[in-house]
Amino acid sequence: MLTLENLLTTAIADITFNSFIYIVFALPAFFVFWIVGKNVFKARRIQPQQRATSKHIRRELFFSGTTLLIFCAIDVGIYIAAKNGWTKIYTDSTGYAWWYWGVSVGVMLLLHDAYFYWAHRLMHHPLLYKHVHKVHHESIDPSPFAAFSFHPLEALVEAGFYVIFVFIVPIHLGAIILWQIIQQGFNVIGHMGYEIYPRGFTKHWLFKWKTASTHHNMHHAKFEGNYGLYFTWWDRWFGTEFEDYNTTYDAVHERILNEKKEQKRTKNTIKS
């Protein structure tokens, strides 16, 4: 039986868990790259001439907080629906083969990527951009905290995939949690402001289909293009990938290489 106490307990547990995931990914990334290692990783900056201010960081934290509250409200609604047997969420795996658990996570990632691409392009319609999506794009030089920095209406759109999915596809609660962790991790990487993937990543026959940090960072810098979340194929198929994506990525690694050479020359000079 659903009670107010159950709903409050669920809401507290939900927002605590989602906030924890957000903090676990975003805070260390910000601390390592933006604070402690800002000089060490300087060459990895994707936008070397840009730098978000403390005002931008506070705004990202504020809107991320409102997004977490909206996600919490939606999750409580899903909880009520699941308790009434209206969703496809299950906790007992006896009715499904052992491999289905992993496959369902993969399917969720693939479908979420497609949903995100088209919803994201829709958000760039002039009307929706001006009144909704512009909040996210205030972060021209995004920090890891921008991962959840959405206008409340966009937060609802972002959650739309999850809401639709759990009513259609059978999925274990643990698989949903794993998807949440994966998508949050990749989301933070896309907003990190620093390139962490290795040289040649965007041209490798397999890895070129995975978005690098530079991919989404360019979207924030240039707006109209690179709409994908996890993968690059939708942008490639529909001609929305920036033509200078590879050269921008390579430029970061060229700076890294030059910095290493300069450090080596300095060491040799000191020794001599």
C-alpha positions as CSV (number, residue, x, y, z in Angstrom):
1,M,0.0,0.0,0.0
2,L,1.3,3.4,-1.0
3,T,1.5,5.9,1.9
4,L,2.8,9.5,2.2
5,E,5.6,8.1,4.3
6,N,6.6,5.7,1.5
7,L,6.5,8.4,-1.1
8,L,8.6,10.8,1.1
9,T,11.1,8.0,1.8
10,T,11.3,7.2,-1.9
11,A,11.8,10.9,-2.9
12,I,14.6,11.4,-0.3
13,A,16.4,8.2,-1.4
14,D,16.0,9.1,-5.1
15,I,17.3,12.7,-4.9
16,T,20.1,11.5,-2.6
17,F,21.2,8.8,-5.0
18,N,21.0,11.1,-8.1
19,S,22.8,13.9,-6.4
20,F,25.4,11.4,-5.3
21,I,26.0,10.3,-8.9
22,Y,26.1,13.9,-10.1
23,I,28.6,14.9,-7.4
24,V,30.8,11.7,-7.7
25,F,31.4,12.4,-11.4
26,A,31.3,16.2,-11.6
27,L,33.1,17.3,-8.5
28,P,36.3,15.2,-8.9
29,A,36.5,16.1,-12.6
30,F,36.2,19.8,-11.7
31,F,38.6,19.6,-8.8
32,V,41.3,17.7,-10.8
33,F,41.1,19.5,-14.1
34,W,39.8,23.0,-13.2
35,I,41.4,23.6,-9.8
36,V,44.4,21.4,-8.9
37,G,45.5,20.5,-12.4
38,K,44.6,23.5,-14.3
39,N,48.2,24.2,-15.2
40,V,49.2,20.5,-15.5
41,F,46.4,19.8,-18.0
42,K,46.4,23.3,-19.6
43,A,47.3,21.8,-23.0
44,R,44.2,19.6,-22.9
45,R,41.9,22.6,-22.7
46,I,39.5,22.3,-25.7
47,Q,38.8,26.0,-25.7
48,P,42.2,27.5,-24.7
49,Q,40.9,31.1,-25.1
50,Q,37.7,30.6,-23.1
51,R,37.2,30.2,-19.4
52,A,34.0,29.9,-17.4
53,T,33.7,32.4,-14.5
54,S,32.5,31.6,-11.0
55,K,29.2,33.2,-11.9
56,H,28.8,30.6,-14.7
57,I,29.6,27.8,-12.3
58,R,27.1,29.0,-9.7
59,R,24.4,29.2,-12.5
60,E,25.3,25.6,-13.6
61,L,24.9,24.4,-10.0
62,F,21.6,26.2,-9.6
63,F,20.0,24.8,-12.7
64,S,21.5,21.3,-12.0
65,G,19.8,21.5,-8.6
66,T,16.4,22.3,-10.1
67,T,16.9,19.4,-12.6
68,L,17.6,17.0,-9.8
69,L,14.4,18.0,-8.1
70,I,12.4,17.6,-11.3
71,F,14.0,14.1,-11.9
72,C,13.1,13.2,-8.4
73,A,9.4,14.1,-8.9
74,I,9.3,12.1,-12.1
75,D,11.0,9.1,-10.4
76,V,8.4,9.2,-7.6
77,G,5.7,9.1,-10.3
78,I,7.4,6.1,-11.9
79,Y,7.6,4.5,-8.5
80,I,3.8,4.9,-8.1
81,A,3.2,3.5,-11.5
82,A,5.5,0.5,-10.9
83,K,3.8,-0.3,-7.6
84,N,0.5,-0.4,-9.5
85,G,2.0,-2.7,-12.1
86,W,1.7,-0.2,-14.9
87,T,5.4,-0.2,-15.9
88,K,7.7,-2.9,-17.3
89,I,10.2,-2.5,-14.4
90,Y,11.0,-5.7,-12.6
91,T,13.2,-6.8,-9.7
92,D,12.9,-10.6,-9.9
93,S,15.0,-11.9,-12.8
94,T,13.6,-15.4,-12.8
95,G,11.4,-14.6,-15.8
96,Y,14.3,-13.5,-18.1
97,A,17.4,-15.1,-19.4
98,W,20.7,-14.0,-17.6
99,W,22.0,-12.2,-20.7
100,Y,18.9,-10.1,-21.0
101,W,20.0,-7.8,-18.2
102,G,23.1,-6.7,-20.0
103,V,21.3,-6.5,-23.4
104,S,18.6,-4.3,-21.9
105,V,21.2,-1.8,-20.8
106,G,22.7,-1.7,-24.3
107,V,19.3,-1.2,-25.9
108,M,18.6,1.6,-23.5
109,L,21.8,3.3,-24.4
110,L,21.2,3.0,-28.1
111,L,17.6,4.2,-28.0
112,H,18.5,7.0,-25.6
113,D,21.2,8.2,-28.0
114,A,18.6,8.4,-30.8
115,Y,16.1,10.1,-28.6
116,F,18.7,12.6,-27.3
117,Y,19.9,13.5,-30.9
118,W,16.4,14.3,-32.2
119,A,15.2,16.0,-29.0
120,H,18.3,18.0,-29.0
121,R,17.8,19.2,-32.5
122,L,14.2,20.1,-31.7
123,M,15.6,22.2,-28.8
124,H,17.5,24.2,-31.3
125,H,14.2,25.4,-33.0
126,P,14.4,29.2,-32.6
127,L,11.3,29.3,-30.3
128,L,12.5,26.5,-28.0
129,Y,16.1,27.6,-28.0
130,K,15.2,31.2,-27.0
131,H,12.9,30.2,-24.1
132,V,14.3,26.8,-23.0
133,H,17.5,25.5,-24.4
134,K,19.4,28.8,-24.1
135,V,19.8,28.1,-20.4
136,H,22.1,25.2,-21.1
137,H,24.0,27.1,-23.8
138,E,24.8,29.9,-21.4
139,S,27.7,27.6,-20.7
140,I,29.7,28.4,-23.8
141,D,32.8,27.0,-22.1
142,P,31.0,24.3,-20.0
143,S,32.4,22.9,-16.7
144,P,31.5,19.4,-15.5
145,F,28.7,20.9,-13.4
146,A,26.9,21.8,-16.7
147,A,25.9,18.2,-17.2
148,F,22.5,18.7,-15.6
149,S,22.2,22.5,-16.1
150,F,18.8,22.6,-17.9
151,H,15.8,24.8,-18.0
152,P,12.9,23.0,-16.1
153,L,11.1,22.3,-19.4
154,E,14.2,20.8,-20.9
155,A,14.7,18.7,-17.8
156,L,11.2,17.2,-18.5
157,V,12.2,16.5,-22.1
158,E,15.5,14.9,-21.0
159,A,13.5,12.6,-18.7
160,G,11.0,11.8,-21.4
161,F,13.0,8.9,-22.8
162,Y,13.2,7.2,-19.5
163,V,9.5,7.7,-18.8
164,I,8.5,6.2,-22.2
165,F,11.1,3.4,-22.1
166,V,10.0,1.8,-18.7
167,F,6.4,1.6,-19.9
168,I,7.4,-0.3,-23.1
169,V,10.5,-2.4,-22.5
170,P,10.9,-4.9,-19.6
171,I,14.0,-3.8,-17.6
172,H,15.5,-4.7,-14.3
173,L,15.7,-1.9,-11.7
174,G,19.5,-2.6,-11.4
175,A,19.8,-2.1,-15.2
176,I,18.1,1.3,-14.9
177,I,20.5,2.3,-12.2
178,L,23.5,1.2,-14.3
179,W,22.2,3.2,-17.3
180,Q,21.9,6.3,-15.0
181,I,25.5,5.9,-13.9
182,I,26.8,5.4,-17.5
183,Q,24.9,8.3,-19.0
184,Q,25.9,10.6,-16.1
185,G,29.5,9.7,-16.6
186,F,29.5,10.3,-20.3
187,N,27.5,13.5,-19.8
188,V,30.2,14.9,-17.4
189,I,33.0,13.9,-19.8
190,G,31.2,15.8,-22.6
191,H,31.0,19.0,-20.4
192,M,34.5,18.6,-18.9
193,G,36.2,21.3,-21.0
194,Y,39.3,19.1,-21.3
195,E,40.0,16.3,-23.8
196,I,40.8,13.0,-22.0
197,Y,40.7,10.6,-24.9
198,P,43.9,9.6,-26.6
199,R,45.5,10.8,-29.8
200,G,43.9,9.3,-33.0
201,F,40.7,8.4,-31.2
202,T,38.4,10.2,-33.6
203,K,39.9,8.5,-36.6
204,H,40.1,5.0,-35.3
205,W,37.8,2.6,-37.3
206,L,35.9,1.7,-34.1
207,F,36.3,4.6,-31.6
208,K,35.4,7.3,-34.1
209,W,31.8,6.3,-33.5
210,K,32.1,7.3,-29.8
211,T,31.9,11.0,-29.0
212,A,35.0,12.5,-27.6
213,S,35.0,15.3,-25.0
214,T,35.7,17.7,-27.9
215,H,32.6,16.6,-29.8
216,H,30.1,18.1,-27.3
217,N,32.3,20.9,-26.3
218,M,32.3,22.2,-29.9
219,H,28.5,22.1,-29.7
220,H,28.6,24.6,-26.8
221,A,31.1,26.8,-28.6
222,K,29.5,26.8,-32.1
223,F,25.8,25.8,-31.3
224,E,24.5,24.3,-34.6
225,G,26.1,20.9,-34.9
226,N,27.4,17.9,-33.0
227,Y,24.1,17.1,-31.4
228,G,24.9,13.4,-30.4
229,L,25.4,12.2,-26.8
230,Y,27.2,8.8,-26.8
231,F,27.8,8.2,-30.4
232,T,28.6,10.2,-33.6
233,W,26.6,8.2,-36.1
234,W,23.5,10.3,-36.0
235,D,25.5,13.5,-36.7
236,R,27.4,11.7,-39.5
237,W,24.3,10.2,-41.1
238,F,22.4,13.5,-41.1
239,G,25.4,15.8,-41.9
240,T,25.3,17.7,-38.6
241,E,28.9,16.9,-37.5
242,F,31.2,19.9,-37.6
243,E,33.6,19.6,-40.5
244,D,36.5,20.7,-38.3
245,Y,35.8,18.2,-35.5
246,N,38.8,16.0,-36.3
247,T,41.1,19.0,-36.8
248,T,39.9,20.6,-33.5
249,Y,40.5,17.3,-31.7
250,D,44.0,16.9,-33.3
251,A,44.8,20.5,-32.3
252,V,44.4,19.6,-28.7
253,H,46.8,16.7,-29.0
254,E,49.2,18.8,-30.9
255,R,49.3,21.2,-28.0
256,I,49.9,18.2,-25.6
257,L,52.7,16.9,-27.8
258,N,54.3,20.4,-28.0
259,E,54.1,20.8,-24.3
260,K,55.8,17.5,-23.7
261,K,58.6,18.5,-26.2
262,E,59.0,21.8,-24.4
263,Q,59.2,20.0,-21.0
264,K,61.8,17.7,-22.4
265,R,63.9,20.5,-23.8
266,T,63.7,22.3,-20.5
267,K,64.9,19.2,-18.6
268,N,67.8,18.8,-21.0
269,T,68.8,22.4,-20.7
270,I,68.9,22.2,-16.9
271,K,71.0,19.0,-17.0
272,S,73.5,20.6,-19.4
